[in-house]
Amino acid sequence: MAEKRNIFLIGPMGAGKSTIGRHLADELHLEFFDSDQEIEKRTGADISWVFDIEGEEGFRDREESVITDLTEKQGIVLATGGGSIVRNSVRNRLSARGIVVYLETTIDKQVARTQRDKRRPLLQNNDPEQVLKGLAGERNPLYEEIADYTVQTDDQSARAVANAIISKIGL
């Protein structure tokens, strides 16, 4: 039997990686994982708690470990955390072990999609829009660097984006 391919979704917070990933996994009959949920499962604590206690560096260590484990699997859809690509080792692992799809979105959409979410530690401040702009400046080139495909998520339903990914990849 042919080896099942992995699909890794990257992009900023609020791009829809988890929701789109679930639709994609359903359509392709693959197993779905979310690296943030996996960290929470392994630590027994939510992401903001891990951030508070261990700082961003400690969180990134856990994230790298989870992504390393998950990318060993075959036939999965993985929604990664928005900042997972800051580490070169994680970018290399994602590139080497699957098809990388960059879910692109505008700052306006990110603000709208994340404004009520208290589980995003980097946005718990007075000006989340400025934070998102800063993160976009740092991270967008890294997303572009490893993306096999880029899909715009702004004005489409999660199911429509999942179908667009399937047709782009040719599955």
N, CA and C atoms as an extended XYZ file, in Angstrom:
513
Properties=species:S:1:pos:R:3:atomname:S:1:resname:S:1:resid:I:1 pbc="F F F"
N         0.842       -1.194        0.000 N   MET     1
C         0.000        0.000        0.000 CA  MET     1
C         0.883        1.252        0.000 C   MET     1
N         0.482        2.227       -0.739 N   ALA     2
C         1.249        3.480       -0.817 CA  ALA     2
C         1.219        4.186        0.535 C   ALA     2
N         2.309        4.856        0.827 N   GLU     3
C         2.410        5.616        2.070 CA  GLU     3
C         1.414        6.764        2.031 C   GLU     3
N         0.683        6.939        3.127 N   LYS     4
C        -0.265        8.058        3.206 CA  LYS     4
C         0.490        9.337        3.474 C   LYS     4
N         0.124       10.386        2.781 N   ARG     5
C         0.779       11.689        2.940 CA  ARG     5
C         0.214       12.431        4.138 C   ARG     5
N         1.049       13.267        4.719 N   ASN     6
C         0.614       14.164        5.787 CA  ASN     6
C         0.349       15.538        5.197 C   ASN     6
N        -0.609       16.238        5.791 N   ILE     7
C        -0.874       17.623        5.420 CA  ILE     7
C        -0.744       18.458        6.687 C   ILE     7
N         0.146       19.444        6.624 N   PHE     8
C         0.408       20.313        7.763 CA  PHE     8
C        -0.104       21.715        7.449 C   PHE     8
N        -0.975       22.225        8.304 N   LEU     9
C        -1.534       23.563        8.112 CA  LEU     9
C        -0.761       24.553        8.980 C   LEU     9
N        -0.247       25.589        8.330 N   ILE    10
C         0.477       26.650        9.030 CA  ILE    10
C        -0.213       27.974        8.736 C   ILE    10
N         0.065       28.968        9.552 N   GLY    11
C        -0.515       30.284        9.336 CA  GLY    11
C        -0.760       30.950       10.672 C   GLY    11
N        -1.159       32.209       10.628 N   PRO    12
C        -1.331       32.973       11.865 CA  PRO    12
C        -2.552       32.525       12.658 C   PRO    12
N        -2.598       32.938       13.937 N   MET    13
C        -3.787       32.652       14.732 CA  MET    13
C        -4.983       33.324       14.073 C   MET    13
N        -6.102       32.623       14.100 N   GLY    14
C        -7.305       33.168       13.491 CA  GLY    14
C        -7.432       32.884       12.003 C   GLY    14
N        -6.487       32.134       11.430 N   ALA    15
C        -6.577       31.796        9.997 CA  ALA    15
C        -7.568       30.658        9.771 C   ALA    15
N        -7.893       29.923       10.825 N   GLY    16
C        -8.856       28.830       10.694 CA  GLY    16
C        -8.211       27.460       10.598 C   GLY    16
N        -6.961       27.324       11.034 N   LYS    17
C        -6.235       26.061       10.878 CA  LYS    17
C        -6.963       24.865       11.504 C   LYS    17
N        -7.455       25.032       12.723 N   SER    18
C        -8.113       23.905       13.405 CA  SER    18
C        -9.432       23.531       12.739 C   SER    18
N       -10.257       24.521       12.466 N   THR    19
C       -11.568       24.249       11.865 CA  THR    19
C       -11.405       23.672       10.461 C   THR    19
N       -10.566       24.291        9.661 N   ILE    20
C       -10.325       23.819        8.294 CA  ILE    20
C        -9.677       22.433        8.333 C   ILE    20
N        -8.748       22.253        9.266 N   GLY    21
C        -8.067       20.955        9.408 CA  GLY    21
C        -9.033       19.820        9.678 C   GLY    21
N       -10.036       20.071       10.533 N   ARG    22
C       -11.032       19.024       10.823 CA  ARG    22
C       -11.821       18.666        9.563 C   ARG    22
N       -12.240       19.673        8.802 N   HIS    23
C       -12.971       19.406        7.549 CA  HIS    23
C       -12.096       18.635        6.571 C   HIS    23
N       -10.850       19.048        6.455 N   LEU    24
C        -9.905       18.410        5.539 CA  LEU    24
C        -9.706       16.943        5.914 C   LEU    24
N        -9.492       16.684        7.197 N   ALA    25
C        -9.295       15.308        7.674 CA  ALA    25
C       -10.536       14.459        7.397 C   ALA    25
N       -11.727       15.032        7.632 N   ASP    26
C       -12.974       14.307        7.358 CA  ASP    26
C       -13.078       13.952        5.880 C   ASP    26
N       -12.852       14.946        5.023 N   GLU    27
C       -12.962       14.735        3.578 CA  GLU    27
C       -11.990       13.665        3.073 C   GLU    27
N       -10.787       13.665        3.615 N   LEU    28
C        -9.728       12.764        3.134 CA  LEU    28
C        -9.611       11.478        3.957 C   LEU    28
N       -10.472       11.340        4.969 N   HIS    29
C       -10.438       10.177        5.867 CA  HIS    29
C        -9.063        9.998        6.505 C   HIS    29
N        -8.543       11.097        7.010 N   LEU    30
C        -7.262       11.087        7.711 CA  LEU    30
C        -7.507       11.460        9.173 C   LEU    30
N        -6.530       11.158       10.016 N   GLU    31
C        -6.632       11.523       11.420 CA  GLU    31
C        -6.250       12.995       11.589 C   GLU    31
N        -6.978       13.713       12.446 N   PHE    32
C        -6.713       15.134       12.673 CA  PHE    32
C        -6.034       15.350       14.021 C   PHE    32
N        -5.029       16.207       14.016 N   PHE    33
C        -4.368       16.626       15.255 CA  PHE    33
C        -4.209       18.135       15.245 C   PHE    33
N        -4.230       18.716       16.433 N   ASP    34
C        -3.992       20.141       16.627 CA  ASP    34
C        -2.852       20.215       17.635 C   ASP    34
N        -1.734       20.827       17.266 N   SER    35
C        -0.564       20.802       18.153 CA  SER    35
C        -0.857       21.474       19.501 C   SER    35
N        -1.649       22.551       19.517 N   ASP    36
C        -1.978       23.202       20.789 CA  ASP    36
C        -2.808       22.278       21.689 C   ASP    36
N        -3.800       21.600       21.108 N   GLN    37
C        -4.622       20.677       21.892 CA  GLN    37
C        -3.775       19.528       22.426 C   GLN    37
N        -2.829       19.091       21.622 N   GLU    38
C        -1.947       17.995       22.027 CA  GLU    38
C        -1.061       18.428       23.203 C   GLU    38
N        -0.572       19.668       23.173 N   ILE    39
C         0.226       20.200       24.292 CA  ILE    39
C        -0.639       20.235       25.556 C   ILE    39
N        -1.875       20.706       25.416 N   GLU    40
C        -2.774       20.771       26.568 CA  GLU    40
C        -3.059       19.386       27.129 C   GLU    40
N        -3.235       18.413       26.230 N   LYS    41
C        -3.503       17.037       26.649 CA  LYS    41
C        -2.302       16.488       27.435 C   LYS    41
N        -1.099       16.729       26.922 N   ARG    42
C         0.106       16.191       27.564 CA  ARG    42
C         0.457       16.886       28.870 C   ARG    42
N         0.181       18.178       28.964 N   THR    43
C         0.549       18.913       30.179 CA  THR    43
C        -0.584       18.921       31.202 C   THR    43
N        -1.804       18.674       30.732 N   GLY    44
C        -2.953       18.758       31.625 CA  GLY    44
C        -3.277       20.197       31.992 C   GLY    44
N        -2.769       21.127       31.194 N   ALA    45
C        -3.001       22.548       31.472 CA  ALA    45
C        -3.239       23.274       30.155 C   ALA    45
N        -3.920       24.426       30.227 N   ASP    46
C        -4.147       25.136       28.971 CA  ASP    46
C        -2.911       25.939       28.559 C   ASP    46
N        -2.923       26.333       27.286 N   ILE    47
C        -1.769       27.002       26.672 CA  ILE    47
C        -1.365       28.250       27.456 C   ILE    47
N        -2.351       29.062       27.886 N   SER    48
C        -1.981       30.291       28.587 CA  SER    48
C        -1.272       30.002       29.908 C   SER    48
N        -1.653       28.920       30.578 N   TRP    49
C        -0.985       28.548       31.822 CA  TRP    49
C         0.464       28.155       31.541 C   TRP    49
N         0.669       27.327       30.499 N   VAL    50
C         2.025       26.910       30.126 CA  VAL    50
C         2.867       28.147       29.810 C   VAL    50
N         2.295       29.085       29.057 N   PHE    51
C         2.977       30.344       28.720 CA  PHE    51
C         3.352       31.115       29.985 C   PHE    51
N         2.388       31.239       30.910 N   ASP    52
C         2.625       31.990       32.153 CA  ASP    52
C         3.736       31.365       32.984 C   ASP    52
N         3.714       30.067       33.114 N   ILE    53
C         4.650       29.375       33.998 CA  ILE    53
C         6.025       29.182       33.347 C   ILE    53
N         6.030       28.795       32.077 N   GLU    54
C         7.294       28.423       31.427 CA  GLU    54
C         7.809       29.475       30.455 C   GLU    54
N         7.010       30.496       30.187 N   GLY    55
C         7.406       31.514       29.224 CA  GLY    55
C         7.290       30.988       27.802 C   GLY    55
N         7.514       31.873       26.845 N   GLU    56
C         7.367       31.465       25.447 CA  GLU    56
C         8.388       30.393       25.078 C   GLU    56
N         9.605       30.510       25.598 N   GLU    57
C        10.652       29.538       25.254 CA  GLU    57
C        10.277       28.125       25.719 C   GLU    57
N         9.769       28.014       26.951 N   GLY    58
C         9.333       26.713       27.474 CA  GLY    58
C         8.183       26.157       26.658 C   GLY    58
N         7.261       27.034       26.287 N   PHE    59
C         6.138       26.610       25.453 CA  PHE    59
C         6.649       26.102       24.099 C   PHE    59
N         7.581       26.838       23.480 N   ARG    60
C         8.115       26.431       22.168 CA  ARG    60
C         8.838       25.093       22.261 C   ARG    60
N         9.507       24.819       23.394 N   ASP    61
C        10.146       23.503       23.588 CA  ASP    61
C         9.092       22.401       23.550 C   ASP    61
N         8.009       22.615       24.276 N   ARG    62
C         6.916       21.614       24.290 CA  ARG    62
C         6.307       21.459       22.896 C   ARG    62
N         6.104       22.585       22.237 N   GLU    63
C         5.506       22.575       20.900 CA  GLU    63
C         6.390       21.796       19.925 C   GLU    63
N         7.690       22.039       19.986 N   GLU    64
C         8.613       21.340       19.095 CA  GLU    64
C         8.566       19.836       19.346 C   GLU    64
N         8.530       19.443       20.595 N   SER    65
C         8.460       18.029       20.953 CA  SER    65
C         7.177       17.381       20.410 C   SER    65
N         6.043       18.059       20.582 N   VAL    66
C         4.761       17.548       20.096 CA  VAL    66
C         4.774       17.430       18.567 C   VAL    66
N         5.264       18.462       17.890 N   ILE    67
C         5.297       18.437       16.420 CA  ILE    67
C         6.251       17.343       15.924 C   ILE    67
N         7.356       17.158       16.612 N   THR    68
C         8.278       16.072       16.248 CA  THR    68
C         7.556       14.731       16.328 C   THR    68
N         6.841       14.493       17.423 N   ASP    69
C         6.107       13.230       17.584 CA  ASP    69
C         5.024       13.068       16.527 C   ASP    69
N         4.226       14.112       16.318 N   LEU    70
C         3.097       14.000       15.393 CA  LEU    70
C         3.548       13.829       13.943 C   LEU    70
N         4.657       14.466       13.572 N   THR    71
C         5.109       14.344       12.180 CA  THR    71
C         5.733       12.978       11.897 C   THR    71
N         5.928       12.160       12.926 N   GLU    72
C         6.392       10.775       12.730 CA  GLU    72
C         5.256        9.900       12.195 C   GLU    72
N         4.027       10.329       12.414 N   LYS    73
C         2.866        9.563       11.970 CA  LYS    73
C         2.704        9.661       10.455 C   LYS    73
N         1.838        8.817        9.908 N   GLN    74
C         1.522        8.886        8.485 CA  GLN    74
C         0.023        9.043        8.312 C   GLN    74
N        -0.345        9.838        7.320 N   GLY    75
C        -1.754       10.000        7.003 CA  GLY    75
C        -2.496       10.860        8.008 C   GLY    75
N        -1.900       12.003        8.378 N   ILE    76
C        -2.575       12.901        9.313 CA  ILE    76
C        -2.720       14.298        8.714 C   ILE    76
N        -3.661       15.043        9.275 N   VAL    77
C        -3.765       16.478        9.042 CA  VAL    77
C        -3.395       17.109       10.380 C   VAL    77
N        -2.427       18.019       10.364 N   LEU    78
C        -1.975       18.668       11.586 CA  LEU    78
C        -2.153       20.177       11.478 C   LEU    78
N        -2.920       20.725       12.416 N   ALA    79
C        -3.031       22.183       12.542 CA  ALA    79
C        -1.971       22.603       13.555 C   ALA    79
N        -1.038       23.433       13.121 N   THR    80
C         0.047       23.868       13.999 CA  THR    80
C        -0.303       25.193       14.656 C   THR    80
N         0.388       25.517       15.725 N   GLY    81
C         0.225       26.823       16.356 CA  GLY    81
C         0.828       27.887       15.453 C   GLY    81
N         0.303       29.093       15.526 N   GLY    82
C         0.761       30.175       14.658 CA  GLY    82
C         2.254       30.446       14.737 C   GLY    82
N         2.842       30.267       15.925 N   GLY    83
C         4.259       30.558       16.101 CA  GLY    83
C         5.170       29.354       15.990 C   GLY    83
N         4.614       28.204       15.671 N   SER    84
C         5.428       26.982       15.636 CA  SER    84
C         6.581       27.083       14.642 C   SER    84
N         6.416       27.915       13.614 N   ILE    85
C         7.411       28.006       12.543 CA  ILE    85
C         8.584       28.923       12.897 C   ILE    85
N         8.583       29.501       14.098 N   VAL    86
C         9.699       30.384       14.440 CA  VAL    86
C        11.008       29.607       14.583 C   VAL    86
N        10.907       28.331       14.900 N   ARG    87
C        12.118       27.518       15.031 CA  ARG    87
C        12.439       26.835       13.712 C   ARG    87
N        13.678       26.996       13.297 N   ASN    88
C        14.150       26.405       12.057 CA  ASN    88
C        13.947       24.888       12.059 C   ASN    88
N        14.207       24.240       13.190 N   SER    89
C        14.074       22.785       13.284 CA  SER    89
C        12.636       22.348       12.997 C   SER    89
N        11.663       23.116       13.471 N   VAL    90
C        10.259       22.785       13.223 CA  VAL    90
C         9.927       23.001       11.748 C   VAL    90
N        10.395       24.108       11.167 N   ARG    91
C        10.151       24.349        9.732 CA  ARG    91
C        10.730       23.204        8.899 C   ARG    91
N        11.950       22.789        9.224 N   ASN    92
C        12.580       21.697        8.471 CA  ASN    92
C        11.784       20.411        8.596 C   ASN    92
N        11.333       20.118        9.794 N   ARG    93
C        10.574       18.880       10.043 CA  ARG    93
C         9.261       18.893        9.248 C   ARG    93
N         8.541       20.008        9.302 N   LEU    94
C         7.275       20.102        8.567 CA  LEU    94
C         7.515       19.940        7.069 C   LEU    94
N         8.521       20.632        6.552 N   SER    95
C         8.839       20.554        5.115 CA  SER    95
C         9.176       19.145        4.682 C   SER    95
N         9.925       18.447        5.507 N   ALA    96
C        10.431       17.123        5.136 CA  ALA    96
C         9.383       16.026        5.257 C   ALA    96
N         8.359       16.242        6.073 N   ARG    97
C         7.478       15.126        6.407 CA  ARG    97
C         6.052       15.253        5.909 C   ARG    97
N         5.791       16.231        5.054 N   GLY    98
C         4.427       16.330        4.555 CA  GLY    98
C         4.248       17.499        3.621 C   GLY    98
N         3.003       17.681        3.214 N   ILE    99
C         2.617       18.802        2.354 CA  ILE    99
C         2.261       19.957        3.284 C   ILE    99
N         2.902       21.097        3.090 N   VAL   100
C         2.676       22.246        3.966 CA  VAL   100
C         1.763       23.250        3.260 C   VAL   100
N         0.650       23.561        3.907 N   VAL   101
C        -0.317       24.500        3.352 CA  VAL   101
C        -0.396       25.719        4.274 C   VAL   101
N        -0.094       26.863        3.708 N   TYR   102
C        -0.145       28.146        4.426 CA  TYR   102
C        -1.533       28.723        4.265 C   TYR   102
N        -2.254       28.850        5.366 N   LEU   103
C        -3.574       29.470        5.361 CA  LEU   103
C        -3.379       30.953        5.649 C   LEU   103
N        -3.589       31.735        4.617 N   GLU   104
C        -3.315       33.169        4.675 CA  GLU   104
C        -4.605       33.917        5.018 C   GLU   104
N        -4.470       34.934        5.856 N   THR   105
C        -5.622       35.744        6.225 CA  THR   105
C        -5.156       37.171        6.494 C   THR   105
N        -6.096       38.099        6.496 N   THR   106
C        -5.747       39.503        6.747 CA  THR   106
C        -5.739       39.779        8.254 C   THR   106
N        -5.075       40.852        8.623 N   ILE   107
C        -5.056       41.287       10.027 CA  ILE   107
C        -6.485       41.560       10.501 C   ILE   107
N        -7.297       42.199        9.659 N   ASP   108
C        -8.686       42.494       10.041 CA  ASP   108
C        -9.450       41.227       10.408 C   ASP   108
N        -9.304       40.190        9.589 N   LYS   109
C        -9.991       38.921        9.872 CA  LYS   109
C        -9.455       38.301       11.147 C   LYS   109
N        -8.130       38.370       11.347 N   GLN   110
C        -7.545       37.821       12.570 CA  GLN   110
C        -8.128       38.504       13.797 C   GLN   110
N        -8.207       39.843       13.756 N   VAL   111
C        -8.752       40.594       14.887 CA  VAL   111
C       -10.190       40.148       15.145 C   VAL   111
N       -10.986       40.073       14.089 N   ALA   112
C       -12.390       39.692       14.238 CA  ALA   112
C       -12.523       38.278       14.799 C   ALA   112
N       -11.680       37.351       14.337 N   ARG   113
C       -11.800       35.954       14.752 CA  ARG   113
C       -11.217       35.677       16.135 C   ARG   113
N       -10.331       36.533       16.611 N   THR   114
C        -9.667       36.242       17.885 CA  THR   114
C       -10.098       37.156       19.027 C   THR   114
N       -10.913       38.171       18.761 N   GLN   115
C       -11.174       39.197       19.781 CA  GLN   115
C       -11.809       38.674       21.061 C   GLN   115
N       -12.604       37.633       20.993 N   ARG   116
C       -13.246       37.129       22.212 CA  ARG   116
C       -12.535       35.913       22.803 C   ARG   116
N       -11.446       35.507       22.172 N   ASP   117
C       -10.743       34.300       22.610 CA  ASP   117
C        -9.716       34.646       23.681 C   ASP   117
N        -9.969       34.224       24.892 N   LYS   118
C        -9.063       34.533       26.013 CA  LYS   118
C        -7.926       33.516       26.108 C   LYS   118
N        -7.879       32.565       25.183 N   ARG   119
C        -6.882       31.509       25.270 CA  ARG   119
C        -5.663       31.790       24.388 C   ARG   119
N        -5.479       33.015       23.986 N   ARG   120
C        -4.340       33.366       23.137 CA  ARG   120
C        -3.432       34.314       23.913 C   ARG   120
N        -2.404       33.744       24.557 N   PRO   121
C        -1.577       34.545       25.469 CA  PRO   121
C        -0.938       35.775       24.833 C   PRO   121
N        -0.559       35.694       23.582 N   LEU   122
C         0.118       36.839       22.964 CA  LEU   122
C        -0.829       38.009       22.705 C   LEU   122
N        -2.141       37.763       22.793 N   LEU   123
C        -3.105       38.834       22.502 CA  LEU   123
C        -3.746       39.423       23.754 C   LEU   123
N        -3.291       38.994       24.918 N   GLN   124
C        -3.880       39.518       26.159 CA  GLN   124
C        -3.222       40.838       26.530 C   GLN   124
N        -3.529       41.862       25.755 N   ASN   125
C        -2.979       43.199       25.984 CA  ASN   125
C        -3.956       44.238       25.437 C   ASN   125
N        -3.562       45.499       25.470 N   ASN   126
C        -4.468       46.573       25.055 CA  ASN   126
C        -4.567       46.777       23.549 C   ASN   126
N        -3.631       46.242       22.788 N   ASP   127
C        -3.647       46.490       21.344 CA  ASP   127
C        -3.319       45.227       20.542 C   ASP   127
N        -4.258       44.267       20.547 N   PRO   128
C        -3.996       43.014       19.831 CA  PRO   128
C        -3.708       43.223       18.341 C   PRO   128
N        -4.319       44.245       17.742 N   GLU   129
C        -4.083       44.483       16.310 CA  GLU   129
C        -2.605       44.784       16.050 C   GLU   129
N        -1.986       45.611       16.901 N   GLN   130
C        -0.554       45.921       16.752 CA  GLN   130
C         0.281       44.658       16.916 C   GLN   130
N        -0.089       43.821       17.894 N   VAL   131
C         0.632       42.560       18.126 CA  VAL   131
C         0.535       41.693       16.870 C   VAL   131
N        -0.672       41.575       16.316 N   LEU   132
C        -0.872       40.747       15.120 CA  LEU   132
C        -0.058       41.280       13.936 C   LEU   132
N         0.016       42.600       13.792 N   LYS   133
C         0.814       43.195       12.705 CA  LYS   133
C         2.287       42.861       12.892 C   LYS   133
N         2.769       42.971       14.131 N   GLY   134
C         4.166       42.646       14.420 CA  GLY   134
C         4.474       41.192       14.140 C   GLY   134
N         3.566       40.311       14.575 N   LEU   135
C         3.756       38.869       14.340 CA  LEU   135
C         3.742       38.566       12.845 C   LEU   135
N         2.849       39.223       12.108 N   ALA   136
C         2.771       39.003       10.658 CA  ALA   136
C         4.089       39.378        9.998 C   ALA   136
N         4.665       40.498       10.416 N   GLY   137
C         5.945       40.934        9.852 CA  GLY   137
C         7.057       39.916       10.092 C   GLY   137
N         7.058       39.311       11.267 N   GLU   138
C         8.081       38.314       11.594 CA  GLU   138
C         7.804       36.962       10.943 C   GLU   138
N         6.546       36.545       10.990 N   ARG   139
C         6.223       35.152       10.663 CA  ARG   139
C         5.805       34.905        9.219 C   ARG   139
N         5.166       35.879        8.559 N   ASN   140
C         4.695       35.627        7.192 CA  ASN   140
C         5.804       35.145        6.258 C   ASN   140
N         7.019       35.727        6.321 N   PRO   141
C         8.092       35.214        5.453 CA  PRO   141
C         8.464       33.753        5.780 C   PRO   141
N         8.319       33.364        7.049 N   LEU   142
C         8.626       31.984        7.440 CA  LEU   142
C         7.553       31.023        6.932 C   LEU   142
N         6.282       31.459        6.988 N   TYR   143
C         5.207       30.633        6.419 CA  TYR   143
C         5.463       30.435        4.924 C   TYR   143
N         5.777       31.550        4.240 N   GLU   144
C         5.995       31.498        2.786 CA  GLU   144
C         7.185       30.613        2.432 C   GLU   144
N         8.215       30.660        3.277 N   GLU   145
C         9.443       29.887        3.031 CA  GLU   145
C         9.169       28.387        2.908 C   GLU   145
N         8.261       27.852        3.739 N   ILE   146
C         8.071       26.390        3.736 CA  ILE   146
C         6.767       25.933        3.100 C   ILE   146
N         5.924       26.875        2.666 N   ALA   147
C         4.618       26.489        2.109 CA  ALA   147
C         4.760       25.833        0.739 C   ALA   147
N         4.125       24.673        0.593 N   ASP   148
C         3.999       24.056       -0.731 CA  ASP   148
C         2.833       24.704       -1.476 C   ASP   148
N         1.828       25.107       -0.714 N   TYR   149
C         0.636       25.758       -1.264 CA  TYR   149
C         0.198       26.860       -0.315 C   TYR   149
N        -0.382       27.916       -0.869 N   THR   150
C        -0.945       28.996       -0.061 CA  THR   150
C        -2.413       29.141       -0.437 C   THR   150
N        -3.279       29.205        0.584 N   VAL   151
C        -4.710       29.335        0.351 CA  VAL   151
C        -5.230       30.484        1.217 C   VAL   151
N        -5.962       31.385        0.597 N   GLN   152
C        -6.565       32.538        1.267 CA  GLN   152
C        -7.830       32.055        1.982 C   GLN   152
N        -8.003       32.396        3.266 N   THR   153
C        -9.158       31.896        4.030 CA  THR   153
C       -10.215       32.944        4.335 C   THR   153
N        -9.988       34.195        3.972 N   ASP   154
C       -10.853       35.282        4.440 CA  ASP   154
C       -12.342       35.153        4.133 C   ASP   154
N       -12.692       34.953        2.901 N   ASP   155
C       -14.102       35.052        2.531 CA  ASP   155
C       -14.720       33.728        2.114 C   ASP   155
N       -14.205       32.635        2.695 N   GLN   156
C       -14.746       31.322        2.354 CA  GLN   156
C       -15.063       30.561        3.628 C   GLN   156
N       -16.002       29.640        3.525 N   SER   157
C       -16.297       28.778        4.670 CA  SER   157
C       -15.136       27.797        4.845 C   SER   157
N       -15.054       27.215        6.025 N   ALA   158
C       -13.993       26.235        6.297 CA  ALA   158
C       -14.077       25.068        5.316 C   ALA   158
N       -15.280       24.626        5.018 N   ARG   159
C       -15.451       23.498        4.085 CA  ARG   159
C       -14.959       23.880        2.688 C   ARG   159
N       -15.260       25.108        2.249 N   ALA   160
C       -14.811       25.577        0.926 CA  ALA   160
C       -13.285       25.643        0.876 C   ALA   160
N       -12.661       26.111        1.957 N   VAL   161
C       -11.193       26.169        1.992 CA  VAL   161
C       -10.618       24.757        1.957 C   VAL   161
N       -11.210       23.840        2.722 N   ALA   162
C       -10.741       22.440        2.720 CA  ALA   162
C       -10.820       21.866        1.306 C   ALA   162
N       -11.930       22.130        0.604 N   ASN   163
C       -12.074       21.633       -0.773 CA  ASN   163
C       -11.067       22.286       -1.716 C   ASN   163
N       -10.769       23.571       -1.493 N   ALA   164
C        -9.764       24.264       -2.313 CA  ALA   164
C        -8.389       23.630       -2.099 C   ALA   164
N        -8.087       23.278       -0.870 N   ILE   165
C        -6.802       22.633       -0.570 CA  ILE   165
C        -6.724       21.291       -1.286 C   ILE   165
N        -7.805       20.520       -1.194 N   ILE   166
C        -7.831       19.191       -1.840 CA  ILE   166
C        -7.596       19.338       -3.347 C   ILE   166
N        -8.234       20.319       -3.984 N   SER   167
C        -8.028       20.445       -5.422 CA  SER   167
C        -6.641       20.981       -5.751 C   SER   167
N        -6.091       21.883       -4.937 N   LYS   168
C        -4.728       22.386       -5.185 CA  LYS   168
C        -3.701       21.259       -5.099 C   LYS   168
N        -3.855       20.434       -4.061 N   ILE   169
C        -2.896       19.354       -3.840 CA  ILE   169
C        -3.104       18.234       -4.857 C   ILE   169
N        -4.333       18.125       -5.364 N   GLY   170
C        -4.625       17.087       -6.347 CA  GLY   170
C        -4.925       15.748       -5.704 C   GLY   170
N        -5.607       15.771       -4.566 N   LEU   171
C        -5.954       14.519       -3.885 CA  LEU   171
C        -7.387       14.119       -4.192 C   LEU   171
